[in-house]
Amino acid sequence: MPISDAQKYDAVIIGAGIGGLVCGCYLAKAGMKVLICEQHHIPGGYCSSFKRQGFTFDTAAHCFGGYRKGGMTRKIFEDLEIDEDIKIIRADPLAVIITPDYKVSFRTALDETIKNLETTFPDESNNIRNFFYFITNPDPVSFARIRNWTFKDLLDRHFSNYKLKAILAAPLFGVRGLPPSLLSAFVGTKLFSEFFIDGGYYPDTGIMQDIPDVLAKKLKELGGELWLSSPVKKIRTINNKAAGIVLENGGFIQSKYVISNCDARQTFLKLLGREKLNTEFYDRLQNMIPSISYFILHLGVDRYFDSGLTPVASIGCFMHHDLETAYLAAQKCDIKGFGGHLICISHDKASILALVPMAYKNKRYWENNKDKFLEFLIEQIERYTIPNLSQHIVYKEAATPHTLYTNTLNYKGAGFGWACMPSQLVLSDFKKPSFVDGLYLTGHWTTLGAGISGAAYVGYGTSKMILQRGKL
């Protein structure tokens, strides 16, 4: 069928997560005709929010990093001129880790964090300072050396006290779902820097949905388009070159570039098609391991509630120091064996988000077990973190790994794209597939970045690749 100019775009982006929105804004700012198609009714992916019975809850993401002066997220906000449209504030402390023996705070002032750790572990004082110096003063040679290390390798190189190593690994375990023996040292150091040295940022409204909403507004101001509730059925190619997309409703949208901000398996196996993949890439794709999913609890509390806690990026409570055992329990969906939880108090103290890494299972499993997990998690939070919590709960609901899959179509409800293991980092065909010209991926399925700041960075990078190509 003839295609009208209204159906022709320079770039079509599948998915309005942070990576897709940032990429789209940069392309539109450069003068390209851009369309973003999102299957959900709101933009943002995991960086979104919803309202229930007068409470506003963040879906999953509750803060971000890299917003210091000169930080990558700050640069993106300034480049796109949205830094004046949204006021960003910062939590302090950034994180609090509670174990049977210790309670350690990570503060916005790095010297205070180091002092807290030195006071708790005086025998490791010099090692603590050396570790943080390495984190905050990276050099290319050192980072190249740890390319194939795990975070456990890095911790073992610096420390001997296993409880200290567990406390330093616990925040990353909570937000990435990998124990130190599996987490990439390269990713671990970046996460430490972005989230626990330059992290804890969020909109002053306390609502993370403000970020994708501001980006969506900017996209439209720049001449781009955002179609919500518009799932994509196929990526169309002609002679191994991207030609556009086919929507679920059958409509065809022609485009010079197609950029996928959605699940990589869905991108390659469903939207593109197995027949378009070479054998080597297909085998690699089949062997890739997704990040673990999460069981997320949303609680609304009454106005008499006082947790005694200040709004904080995260409070991690672990009943033991064995993160390897906790990981195995999460893979079995054994919430009792996991022995811990991560909670966040909202800016207005009216709601609480709690999450635990948990494997996907299936829809029926979670239909049968959701309420049991919900009540057990409330009991554990009340016992170890917030006494008398149950007396003040007005609203309670939970999102299971299947819920996360339904909302985002992420493979097995993955929380952060591919698991951040050394063997799964910086794989070029997951950003710019060599076998289809004009097709790009962006966001956390590229094996490059995770979380809001990581997805934004990859979105920026993808746009630069396309714009540079246009100059050649």
Order of alpha helices (4+ residues) and beta strands (2+ residues): beta-alpha-beta-beta-beta-alpha-beta-beta-beta-alpha-alpha-alpha-alpha-alpha-alpha-beta-alpha-beta-beta-beta-beta-alpha-beta-beta-alpha-alpha-beta-beta-alpha-beta-alpha-beta-alpha
